């Protein structure tokens, strides 16, 4: 145990908790829950391939409990002709927000971008999530108005 929270890369043993946090995150964002086998899917993406794309960072409270996570993946901007880091998720359980863990997760995501030689991070948050918007504004992030679409491709 430590006296301070820690942000680190996820380990295989963290994935059931990350999947649980992802379910909580989806519920918070009023979205459909993730697949029941999410932990196994994440394991394959994070540890079952030599061509690592997905990165997962976890936030631990001082008592060692995983209380949040952030995931990110390199992506491309056609307009800029550059690669950037897309942060897909950042979530902290209620009760752990406002304690500095979000900033630690963002610092870790920024370090991932820097390690990959990427000069920008992009992400989205629901327009109603005023707390997240205030947090990102405090970081100096700039909002861009767009509507996100999803199209299911039948296999």
Secondary structure, 3 states (H helix, E strand, C coil): CCCCCEEEECCHHHHHHHHHHHHHHHHHCCCCCCCCCHHHHHHHHHHCCCCCCEEEEEEECCCCCEEEEEEEEEEEECCCCEEEEEEEEEEECCCCCCCCHHHHHHHHHHHHHHHCCCCCEECCCCCCCHHHHHHHHHHCCCCCCCCCCCCCCCC
